């Protein structure tokens, strides 16, 4: 999600606020060592000017990077999937170690079950034997199946598929280490 100009400016101001104090302290200490004698008032004014220059630089560079697509902000959907995956780990306790126990694509299967829900709600999913119900491919106990609304279910689907990818990558990494050993 693209950050608003207002939030971008606020972030830049907060990030450089500490710079003001550091600048003030550094000038107070180093300028006399270099033989430049300035009053405290001049030091404060110079630190204020340099802080505003720093704020403007940070704000303009962020906008330039976004315009040149050097730093492309993540879409809201990707951020929501990442946040859901983090919630699954932090709140539900579905850690990578726990996920390692789910083999044969169970996490992907659970993700597919959630991913099919919007289509099922809006007319069904025809197959050769009638209508496929998303719960029919759910790999675990029904008490863990918690459908909500279309967007939320798709976010859960994405998070479960991300968990499956992470599990696969971790498994592949362990196998490579075992071969090298």
N, C-alpha and C positions, 0 to 999 in steps of 0.2 A: 504494500500500500504506500502510495506516494505521501510523503510528509508535507503538510501544509507549510506555506511560507512563514506563517506566524510561529508554528512549532519549531520550524527550522531555525528561525531567529532566536527563539527562546533557548533552544538547546545550545546554540552557539554562544549566547550570552552567559549561560551557566558554565559552559566549559571554559570560557575565558575569564570569568570572574575571579577565579583563583590566580590567573595570570597577572591581574592587577597588583595583588599583594606581593607576588613574587618579583614583579618588575620594580615595584617601589623599593623593596628590600635590596634587590640586586643593585639598583642604581645608587642607593644610599651607601652600599658597601664598596662597590667597584669604581664608581666615578672618582671619588677622592684618591684612590690608588693610582688612577690614570692621570691625576693632576687636574681634574675638572672639578672646580668648586661651584656647587649650585646650592641654593637655599632649599629648605624643606618644601616651601611653597612651589618652587620651580620643579622640584622632583615630583611632587604630587601631580602637577599639571602635565608634565611629560608622561608620567605613567598613565594618566587618563587618556591622553591623545593616543598613545601606543595601544591601549586596551581597545579603544574604538576602532583603530586600524585593524587590529586582530579580529574583532567581531565582524567587521565588514568583509575581511578576507575570507574568513570561514564561511560566512553566509553566501558570498558570491561563488566561491569554489564549489560548495555543495550544489548550487543551482547549475553551474557549468558542468559538473560531472553528471548530473541527472540529464541535462539537455544533450550531452554527448553520449549518453548511455554508458558512461564509464562505470558508474555505480547505479545499477538498475534496482529500484526498490522492489521488494517481494510483493506479489499480489496478496490481497486480503485472504483469499482461499488457502494459499500455501501457509501463511502465518497461522491461520486457524487450525490447519492440520498439524503443524508443528506444536502449537499450544495444546492441542488435544493429546498428542503423543506424550508431551511433558506431563500433562495431567494424569494420563494412564500410569505413568511411572511413579510420579510423586504422590498421587492420591490413592490410586487403586493398588499400587505396589506391583504392577506388571513390569518388572525390571528386565533388562537384557538377560540376566541369569535365569529368570523365570521363563522368558520367551524361548530360551534354548531348549527347554523341555518339550516344546510344541513342534513336532516334526511333521513331515508329509504335507506341508502346506496348510496346516490348520489355521494359522494367522491370516493367510491370504484368503482362505475359504470363509473365515469369519468376516473379513473385509468385503468379500464378494456378496455375502448375505446382506450386509448393510447397504452396499452399492445398488443392489437390485430393488430395494424397498421403494424408492420414488417411482420407478416404472410400474411396480406392482400396484401401488396406490392409484396410479393414473391409467388404469386399464388392463393391468395384468401382464404377464410374461408368457406368451404362448410357447408351448413346446410340443413334442410328439405325443405326449400322454395327457395333454390337457393344459392346465395352467400351473406354471412353476411357482411355488410359494417360497419366498426368500428364507423363511425359517427352516425349510426342509434341508438346506445345505449348511445350517449352523452346526459347527462341530462340537459344541459343548452343551452343558445343562441349560435349560430354558431360563433359569433364574439369572443367568448372565446376559441374556438377550434383552436389550433395553431400547427398542426403537422409539424415536421421538418425532421429529419433523424431517422433511426432505433434506434441508441443508445440514442439519445436525447429523443425520444418518450418513450423508456423503462425507462429512468431516471425519466421522468415526471410521468409515471405510478407508479413507486415505491414511489415517493414523495406523490402522491395523496392517495395511499393506506396507507402510513404511517400517513397521515393527518386523514384518516378515523379511523385508529386504535387509534390515539390520541384522537379523538372525542369520540369514544366508551369508552375508558378508563376514560375520564373526566366525561362522562355521568354516568358510573358505580360508580365512586367515589362520585358524587353528590347524587345519589340514596342511597348509603350506609350511607352518612352523614344524609340524611333526615330520614332514618329509625332509626338511633341512637338518633336523636333529639326528 
